[in-house]
Amino acid sequence: MVRASSGLIVLLLACGGNEGRTLNASSLHKNKDVTEGADAAPAPKSVSPSVAPPSAAIGCGQPCESAGVDAVGRCAEGVAIRCEADTVVCEDCDATDQACAADSGPAACHREGAGEEVCSSGECFTRACLPNARWCDRGVLSRCDETGQFVESTPCQLGLDCIAAQCLPAQPFVLVLFDTSDSMNWTPTDDFADPADTTYPACDDAAAPKTRVGLSKAAFRKLFVDPHYDSVAFALMRFPQRLDPSSVPRCMAGAYLPDNTVTDHAGVYTAGPWFGQNLDEVLVVPFPSGEPKGNRKRLDEWLDFDEVIRVTDTVCHAHADCPGGLCTRPNGEGQCRYFDNPELRAALGATPLGTTLFYAGEYYRQFVVREGQACAIDRDCLTVGQFCVEGKCHDPNRFCRQRSVVVFTDGFDTASIQPFYQPVVQARRLRGGLDCASNSDCNRAYHCAESGTCEPDAGGCGVSASCVPDISTFPAAIPYAATRLLDANGDPIAITVHVVDVSGPFGGFGSANQAMASYGGGLTVKPELADPSTLYEGIRGVFDWKEADFCDDD
């Protein structure tokens, strides 16, 4: 059901929508002419609200008066904010498993039991913690002794995260990248949509979905609530879509207009400020910043067949002007729309598979693997397992955390016309790297071959043996920048790419899709897109996949 109210591992679900659409090179360049003078649009803000480090908005490090913080301060979402020496000081209480308190003095983090006066046998002391309590302190397992006076701290072994006062296997990251092209509105056995399932506002039957997008959403709803995956950190991405400033939500596209790139995609081969400013056009649910299940409710809202949109009169010029929502006309003058219960929609567009893989890699590089990036508080590091240490983000398991792309597809790329954006190129770039001069230029389990390209140590082109027929694709892409992903310290980031192919009777994309997984070092599976339960069982193997001996330098 869709309602509008007045007043918002990578799993790539790819469909072959608009396969016959012809694109030209200029479609990848989205720079717009800027009009000088009074009518010029204001400059875009920093980054989309969903991935903006929160310390700047809170005012950490700013003068107290300008940030509106007094000596007592306040608590905000687990952060203690107070004024010291006319400067805003922030403490991230959640990162040390403490509570924020501001009722008896300046805002500060407080541990249960701390500060209590205890007398026994004529001797008195002040407790530091609750006797025998256990907690996680920035990835370190801590335990209070039986008297409550002393804290014993034990770092978890390499490859283990401290979660819920236990050392558990490091949480894997899986970015579900959902194809939202036109053909996702079709039924699994036909190349058209059933008119009975295109009546607004229902669009499909949540109890018995018939369309590809409906069946897929139902399967992923089961995945996200399965306790077996409680330790997995999920995020959700789609093909580029912009809000239609003048539309009323409708089937099948909702309130969106599709595109092959995000707004202001300024260069074909690099991701500049435009990427962070407009990331909300592809990223709908970021990875959680707290415990792994912290975003499951939001994930379910995008897949529950229910939609509630609230339109405001707030004027905006960028998505960042609408915290928690989207601007209808970024780089223009639009209105803020808030999706109180959003919904994933398949707009009437093509299939920019390779370009979206590029966006997935850039999301990982800029906003997920934040090792070495500046921070003021722990949550500036944006995702679970990362902490602010001496002003820089640090993940104790930086080289022991699996990061995956799972390409779930019933089609093939129809919009990535540049060699650099071919799916196999991006898959190889994400997992092993493209060109090299020595082995150090390639990621873990890859080496520099005589050809000057990164090749798997195991031979072939990955886990399976099928390689792309046209190997000339790679030399055509290599002359351009960013042939592999690096973090802020210059260390490589390896992301495995899997493929789930559900093309069924409309197959014919198998070799290209299998090559994508092969060059990405991942698996290829072909489940049946018959009903949500069958599809769910078919995709579980990919999410259960674990790479052997991955806990070392990438």
N, C-alpha and C positions, 0 to 999 in steps of 0.2 A: 504494500500500500504506500502511496506517496501523498503527502499533504503539504501544502504551502500555507504558512501563516505570516501575516504582515507585522508591521510594528515600527551553518557549516560542518644463510643459503640464499639468493634472489629467486623467487618463483615467478617466471615470466609466462603468463597465460596468453599465448599468442594465437591470433586468428588471422586468416587470410582475407581480411576485409578490403574491398576496393582494389583487388589485385590488378585490375586493368588501368588504374589511375596513372597518368603520366606526370612525372615531376621533373623540374629543371633545377639546375645548380643553385639558382637564386632562392629556391625554397628553403635552403638551409641557412640563409643569412637573414636574420630578422632585425637588423638595425633599422631604426626608423629615423627619418629626418627630424631634427629638433628645431622647432620654430623659435627664433630669438624674439625677445620682447615680452610684453605684458601677457600674451596668451600662451607663452611657453609653459609646459607642464613642469611642476617641481621635480627636482632630482629624486630618483628612487631612494627609499630608505635602505638600511644595511642588509638584513636578511629576513626571510620569511619568519613569522612568529614561531612556527613549529620547531625551528632549529636555531633560534637566537639564544646565545648564552645569556642566562637570566641576570647575571650580576650587574650588567649595565642598566637594565630596567629597574632593578632594585635600588641602584645608586651606590653600590659598593665602591669605596675609594674616592668618592666625590665629596666636596665640601658639604657639611651637615645642613647648612641653611638652604642651599640650592636643592638638596635632595629631600628636604622636609623631614629630617630626622632629628629628634631631640635626645637628651642624655638618657632618658628611659628607653627610647627606641620602641621596637615592636617585633612581633613574630609574624613571619609570612611564609606559609607553605614549608615549614620545617627549617627556616633560616632565621637565626637571631640577628637582628639589625639594630645597631646602637651607635651613638656618637662618642668618639674618643679623640681628644685634641683636634676638634673641629673637622674630623674626617669620619666618614661612614665606615664602620667596621662590620663585617658579616661573618657569621659562623654557620656552617652547614651542619645542623644537628643530626639530620637523617644519616649522613655518612658515617657518624660514630654511634648510631643507634641510641641517640639521646632525644629528649623532648625539649622544645623551646619554651622558656618561661620568662614572662616580663611583669608579673604581678607583684613581686616583692623587691624590685630593683631593676637595674639596666637589663635589657633583654640578653639572655645567655642560654647556652645549652646546659641541660640538667639531666644527670643520670639518676635513675630510681635508687633510693637509699642513700645517696651521697649527702653529706652534711648532717646526718642524724647523730645526735649525741647519745652514746651508749656507755653505761657504767656497769662493771662487773667485778666483784671481789674487791671493792674499794678503789678500782682503777677506772678512769673514764677516757674515752677516745672518740674521735669523730670518724664516722664511716666514710669510706671513699665510694662504696657501692653496696648493692644488696648482696648479702652472703650467698655464695654459690651461683650467682647469676652468670650467664654467658651472653656474649654479644659479638658483633663484628665491628671492628674499628678500622675503616679504610682498608678492608681486605685482610686484616689481621684478626685471628680468633683470640678473644680475650675472655678471661674467667676471673671472677671475684673469689677470694679465698673464703673459708668458712666463717671468719670473723667479720668480714666486710672491710678490712683495713688495707688489703693489698690486692693488686691486679696482676695477674699472670698473663703475658701476651705471647702467642705462638703464631708466627707467620705460617699460612697454609703452604704446603709443598707446591713446587712448580707444576702447573697444570690443574690446580684446584683453586676455586673461588670460595671466599667466605660468604655463605648464604644462610640466613636464619640460624646463626650461631653454630654452623657446621662447615667443615671443609668438604666441598663437593666438586665434581668435575666442572671445569671451566665452561661457562655457558656459551653454546654456539650461537651465532647470529645468522638468521635466515631472512632475507628480503624477498617478500612475495611480490613479484612484479606482474600485475594482472593485465592481460591484453584486453583493451576496451575498444577494439575496432568494430566495424559494422557487422561483420559476420558472427560476432558473439551473440547477436540477437536471433540467429537462425536456430533451427532444431538440429540435433546431432546427426540426423540421417538425411537432411534436406539442405539445399542452399538458399533457403528463404525463411522468413519469419512467419509463424502461424498467426493469421489475423486475429484469432481468438485470444492471443497472448500479447496483443499490442494496444489494448484499450486502456487509456489512462483513467485512474491512477494505478490500477493493479499491476499491469505490465507482465506479470507472470504469477503463477500460483506458488506461494511460499511452501505450502504443504506438499505439492506435487509439481515441481518446476519442470518446464518443457524446453525452455531455451538453453543454449549453451552457457550463457552467462548465469542463468538461474541455477542450473545444475551445478555449476562450478562454485558459485557462492555458497550453496547449501553444503557442498563437500568441505569447503574451507571453514565454514562455521563449525563443523564437527571436529576438524583438525585443531582449531584454536582452543576448544574447550576440553580436549582429550587430556586427562591428567598425565599421560605418558610424555607429553611435551611441555610440562610445566617449567622445565629448566631451560627451554629454548626461548631466546629473545627474537620476536618476530617484528617485522615492519611491513607496510603495504604501500606499493607503488603502482601506478597505472600509466598508460600512454598519455602524452600531453593533452590536456583539456583546459579550456578557459571558460569562465562563466559567460553565458550569452547575456549581455546587458539589457536586452529588450524582451527576452523570451519568458513565457510561462512554462514551468517544468512540464515535460511531455514524454511519452514513450517514443523511442526507446532511450533517447539521449539525455533525459533529465533536463537540467538547465545548462548543459555544456555544449561547447563547440569544439570539435577535435582539431588537432594540428599535428605536424610531424616534429616540431621542436617547441621548446618553451619560449615565452616572450623574450625578445632581445638576445637570442642565441647569436652572440656577436662574432664568433669565429668558428670555423668548421672543426678545428682540432684542439681547441683549448676551452676551459671553462673559467670565465672571468666572473666579475661581481654579479652579472645578470643571472648566474646559476642560483646563487643563494637567494637573490631577491625574488625569484619566481619559482622556487623549488616546490611551492604548494601546488603548482599546476600538474606535477607528476607524483609527488609524495603526499599521500593522504593520511597515513599514520606512521610517525617516526618510531624508531626503536625506543623502548622504555628507558627512562633515566633512573628509575629505582629498581625494584626487584623484577625479574623477567616477566611476570604476569601483569605488570603495572598498566599495560595498554590493551589488555584483552577486551575490556568493555568497549573501548573505542573501536577496536577491530570488528567486533560483533555488530556495532551500529552501522558500519559500512556494508554489511552483508545480510541484514535482517529483513530486507524487502519492505522497509518502512522508511519514510523520508519526511522530515519536518524542516522547512526552510523559513528563516526569519529575515525579512528585509528591513533595513533601517534607513534613516535619512542622512546618516553620517556620510559626508563627502570624502572620497579617498582617491589617491593617485598611485598607490602601490599596495600589495597584499599586506605589507608590514603596517599599514595604517589601520588595519582591521584585526587586532589581536584575537586569535582564535577563529577568524573567519577569512573571507576572501573579498578582494576588490573586483567589481564587475568590469572595470576598465583600467588595468594597470598601465601606467605611463599616460593615462588620460585623466578624465574626471568621471568617477563612477560612484557607486554606492556600496556600502559594506553589507554583505550577505553572510548570515551565520547559519550553519547547518546544525541545528539543535539535535537532529538525528539524520546524519548524512546517508547517502546510498551510492554504491558503485554502479555506474551506468556505462553502457556500451554506446558511445557516440558514433555518428555515421562517418567514420574516417578510415584511413589506411592502416598499415601495420608497420610502424617505424621500429622494428625489432632491434636492429643494431644500434640505432641512436639511443633507444631507451636503455640498452645495456651500458652504453657510455654514461648516461645519467646515473645509473645504478652504481657504477664504479666511482663516479665523482661524489655521490652521496657518501659512500663508504670513506673515500679519501678525505673529504673536507669536514664531515660532520659525525662520523662514526669512529674511525681510527684517529683519535685526536692526540695521539702521543706527541709530546713536545710542543703542542699549541698552548698559548698563554691562557691563564685562568685566574680567577680571584676566589672562587669557591668550587667545591667538588662538582656541583651540578652544571657548571660551565662546560664540563667535559661531556655532557649530554647523554651518555649511555651507561648502562650498568657495567660495573667492573673497572671503571676509570675514576681516578682521584686526582685532586689538585695537590701537587707536591712541589713546594718551593716555586710557586707561580707557574708551573707547567703541568699539563695533563700527563698522567702516567697510568698504564695498565700493567699490573704485576704479571699478567699472562699475555702480554702483547704478542709473543711468538708461540703461544699455546692455546690460541682461541680459533676455532673453525669459523670461517666466513664463507657462505655459499650463495650461489645463484642457481635457482632451479627454473629452467625454462619450460613452462607448461604450455604446449602449443598444438593447435590444429591447423596451422598454416605456415607461412614463410614471410620473410621480410619483403615489403612492397614499397618502401619509402627511403631506404638508406642508399642513396645513389653514389656517395663518395666511397672509395675503397676503405678509408679509415673507419667508416661506420658499418662495414659489413659485419654481420653477426659473428662469423668465425674469427675475424680480426679482433673484435672486442673481447671475445671469449679467451683467445690466446693472450691478449694484452692483460686481462684481469688475472689469469692464472700464472702464466710463466714469463710474460714479457715478449716483446717483438724482436728488436735487433740487439746485438751485443758485440763487444770487442773481447770480453773475457767471461769466465763463468760467474764472476761477481756481478755481472750485469743482468743475470737471470735469477728468477725466484727459486725457492727451495724445490728440490727434485728435478730441476731443469739445468741444462748445461749449454754452453756456447758452442755451436757446431761450426764446422769449417765454412759453412755458408754465411756465417755472421748472424744467424738467427738462433733464438732460444728453443731448444728441443728437449723433450722429456728424457730423463735418465733411463726410463724403462723402454725407450724406443717407440716407434710409431708416432702417434700424435696425442696419446693420452691413454685412458683406461681401456677404451675400445680401439679397434684397428682402423675404423673408417675415417679417412681424411678427405678434406675438401679437394675436389678434382682440380680446380684452378689455383695452383699454388702461387701463381703470379699476383694474386690478390695481395699477398703480404708485402712484396717489394714495392708495390704501388702505394702502400700505406706508410711504410717505414720512414720515408724522408721527412715526415711531419713530426711535430713535437709530442712529448708525453707517450713514449712507447711502453711504459709500464707505470704502475701506481707506486708512489713513494709517500711516506708520512713526513711530518714537519722536521724530523731528525734526519731525513734522507734514507731511511730504511724501507725496504720493499714491503708492499701489501699484497698478499696472495689471496685471491678469491676463486673458489672452485665453481664451475658452471656445470649444472646438470640439465638434462632435457627430459621432460615428460611429453611424449607425442601422442595426442588423442585425435589425430586426423582421420582415423578410421577409414570409411569407404572413400573419403576425399583425400587419401594419402597421395604421395608423390613428392612430398617434401622430405622424406625420410633421410636421404643422403646428406642434404644440407643441414638438417637439424641434428643428425647424429654427429656430423663433423663439428658442430658447435660444441657439443658435449665432449667430444674427443680432444679438441684443442683446449677446452676449458678444464681438462683433467677430471671430468665427472662421469656420471652414469647416464644411460639412455633407457627409459622404460616406456611401454606403450599400453597403458590401461584403457579400459573400455569406458566411453562416455555414455553410459546407459541410464544410470540413476545416481543420486548423491552417494549412497552407501557403496556401490560398486566402484565409483570413481575414488572415493576416500580410501578404500582398501588398496586400490591400485597405486596411489601416490605415496602411501606410507613408507615404502621401502626407501625412497629417496630421502625422506626426512630422517630416517633411521640410520642413514649412511654415516660412517665414521672413517676418517682417513687414519691409516696406521702410521705411527712414528712421526706425527706432525709436530710434536712439541719440541721445536728447536728454532734456530734463527731462520727466518724466511729468506 
